Amino acid sequence: MLDAKLRPLIDPPLDVAGRWIARRGIGPNAVTLIGLVPGLAAAVAIAQGAFALGLVLVLLNRLLDGLDGAVARATRQTDFGGYLDIVADFAFYVAVPLGFGFAAPANTLPAMVLVAAFTLTGISFLAFATLAAKRGVATEAHGHKSFFYNTGLAEGTETIFVFVLMCLWPEKFALFAWIYASLCLLTVIQRSALAHAKFRSDTIE
């Protein structure tokens, strides 16, 4: 919901940093893989109860996630780069709730539900992108991407905001997880309704 609105604010400084990184011969795929390391490490730290460290690693992961796109824009965007980026994103999104699930027995059920909600959200996102590509539907609302980015209630910005809240108040993880899982399910419903409106016919509109 907020991703497209934030792009005009965050893209200019990221593009400056991306050009600096590109001039040093570091490619976008390398940045993506490097960024995945703190993302997975955040889950490990959270599982061990090191929530402050987990928060720092979560924010570092998101910074690097923004930089890989900036480096790609400064060099060359590829389909494989887009694939690698989305796989790394969802690996991170799943890992953090799992970390909280391991941190305390009371977190297990809400963590499982949140992971399931993320899975459904990801499926609806990628299914919509597949059909959009088939129909030749495109958008630049989220910047130039390898595939169609459909706007929803629960997007990257909202997810990171919730992860930050979870790290700051880990004792309230279950509450945050249930609320955000509900928001993810509303996103799936919203996206499904839009897909029905756009793709219900067999012809390109």
TAPEPE-V340513 format. One record per pair of residues at least 24 apart in sequence whose ideal C-beta (glycine too) atoms are under 7 Angstrom apart, sorted by the first residue. I is the first residue (numbers start at 0). GAP is how many residues later the second one is. D is the distance in Angstrom with one decimal. If there is no record, write none. Layout:
# TAPEPE-V340513
<<I;GAP;D> <I;GAP;D>>
This chain:
# TAPEPE-V340513
<<0;150;6.8> <0;151;6.8> <0;152;5.2> <0;154;5.8> <0;157;6.3> <1;153;6.7> <1;155;4.1> <1;156;6.4> <2;139;5.8> <2;152;4.5> <2;153;5.5> <2;154;5.2> <3;137;4.3> <3;138;5.5> <3;147;6.1> <5;151;6.0> <6;135;6.4> <6;136;5.5> <9;56;6.5> <10;132;6.4> <13;52;5.0> <13;53;6.1> <13;56;4.1> <14;55;5.0> <14;58;6.3> <16;50;5.9> <16;53;6.2> <17;49;5.9> <17;52;2.6> <17;53;4.5> <17;55;6.3> <17;56;4.7> <18;55;4.5> <20;46;6.6> <20;50;5.2> <21;49;5.1> <21;52;4.1> <21;53;5.0> <25;45;6.8> <26;44;6.8> <26;48;6.6> <27;40;4.6> <27;43;4.2> <27;44;3.9> <27;47;6.6> <27;53;5.3> <28;52;5.6> <28;55;5.7> <30;33;5.9> <30;36;5.4> <30;37;4.0> <30;40;5.4> <31;36;4.4> <31;52;5.2> <31;53;5.4> <31;56;5.3> <33;30;6.2> <34;26;5.5> <34;29;2.9> <34;30;5.3> <34;33;6.4> <34;53;6.8> <35;52;4.6> <35;55;6.4> <35;56;6.8> <38;53;3.7> <38;56;6.4> <39;55;5.4> <41;54;6.2> <41;57;6.9> <42;52;3.8> <42;53;5.4> <42;55;5.9> <42;56;3.5> <43;55;6.7> <45;50;6.7> <45;53;3.4> <45;54;5.7> <45;57;5.8> <46;52;4.4> <46;55;3.8> <46;56;5.5> <48;54;5.8> <50;116;4.8> <50;119;4.9> <53;45;6.8> <53;113;5.3> <54;109;6.4> <54;112;3.7> <54;113;6.9> <57;38;6.7> <57;105;5.3> <57;106;7.0> <57;109;6.5> <60;31;5.8> <61;98;5.5> <64;24;6.7> <76;67;6.9> <76;69;6.5> <78;67;5.5> <80;65;6.8> <81;63;6.6> <81;64;2.4> <81;65;6.1> <89;32;5.3> <92;25;5.1> <92;66;6.3> <93;24;6.1> <95;67;5.5> <96;80;6.7> <99;66;6.3> <99;73;4.9> <102;67;6.9> <105;68;6.4> <106;66;5.3> <106;67;6.3> <109;63;6.8> <109;64;4.4> <109;67;3.7> <109;68;5.6> <110;66;6.4> <112;64;6.7> <112;68;5.0> <113;63;4.4> <113;66;6.5> <113;67;4.8> <116;64;3.9> <116;67;3.8> <116;68;5.9> <117;66;6.4> <119;64;6.9> <119;65;7.0> <119;68;5.1> <120;33;6.1> <120;63;4.6> <120;66;5.5> <120;67;5.9> <123;64;4.7> <123;67;4.5> <123;68;6.4> <124;25;6.2> <127;63;5.8> <127;67;5.5> <130;64;6.8> <130;68;5.1> <134;69;5.3> <135;68;6.6> <149;41;5.9> <151;35;3.9> <151;38;5.9> <151;39;5.6> <152;30;5.6> <152;33;5.5> <152;34;4.6> <152;37;6.2> <153;26;6.9> <153;29;4.7> <153;30;4.7> <153;33;4.4>>
